[in-house]
Amino acid sequence: MYRLLDCFTCDESGAVTVDWVVLTAAIVGLTVMIATAMQDEAVAGSDSISSYMTNYSFD
């Protein structure tokens, strides 16, 4: 039993998977934060373009 526990504590084969999961979660979190911060400016820009195109006269 002690040998099994000793082998379990020394085994690092799943550590890389945990690192990738944490790294991926951090990247997704940062992407969501950036997209949320840019959302208002993107909507304002598209509203400005829409207003310009609505009022443009093709003569």
Secondary structure per residue as TSV (DSSP state, phi and psi in degrees):
chain	resnum	aa	ss	phi	psi
A	1	M	-	360.0	-41.9
A	2	Y	H	-66.1	-35.6
A	3	R	H	-66.1	-38.9
A	4	L	H	-64.3	-43.6
A	5	L	H	-65.3	-39.0
A	6	D	H	-65.2	-41.6
A	7	C	H	-66.0	-37.6
A	8	F	H	-65.0	-42.1
A	9	T	H	-73.2	-24.2
A	10	C	H	-89.5	-16.9
A	11	D	-	-75.5	125.9
A	12	E	-	-117.8	22.7
A	13	S	T	-69.0	-27.6
A	14	G	T	-90.3	-5.7
A	15	A	H	-65.6	-35.4
A	16	V	H	-66.7	-39.3
A	17	T	H	-62.8	-42.9
A	18	V	H	-63.1	-40.4
A	19	D	H	-60.9	-44.2
A	20	W	H	-65.7	-39.3
A	21	V	H	-64.4	-44.3
A	22	V	H	-65.7	-42.7
A	23	L	H	-63.8	-43.5
A	24	T	H	-65.0	-41.3
A	25	A	H	-63.4	-38.6
A	26	A	H	-65.3	-41.7
A	27	I	H	-65.5	-43.1
A	28	V	H	-63.6	-42.5
A	29	G	H	-61.4	-44.4
A	30	L	H	-65.0	-38.4
A	31	T	H	-63.6	-42.6
A	32	V	H	-64.5	-41.5
A	33	M	H	-63.5	-43.3
A	34	I	H	-66.4	-43.1
A	35	A	H	-63.6	-39.0
A	36	T	H	-65.9	-39.9
A	37	A	H	-68.0	-32.2
A	38	M	H	-88.6	-9.5
A	39	Q	H	-60.5	-46.9
A	40	D	H	-62.7	-42.1
A	41	E	H	-67.4	-37.4
A	42	A	H	-67.1	-40.1
A	43	V	H	-66.6	-42.2
A	44	A	H	-63.2	-40.8
A	45	G	H	-65.1	-42.3
A	46	S	H	-69.2	-33.9
A	47	D	H	-65.1	-38.8
A	48	S	H	-64.9	-43.7
A	49	I	H	-64.9	-41.7
A	50	S	H	-62.6	-42.7
A	51	S	H	-63.8	-42.6
A	52	Y	H	-62.4	-44.7
A	53	M	H	-71.6	-30.6
A	54	T	H	-68.5	-39.6
A	55	N	H	-87.3	-2.7
A	56	Y	-	-76.9	137.5
A	57	S	-	-109.6	127.2
A	58	F	-	-96.1	91.8
A	59	D	-	-107.1	360.0
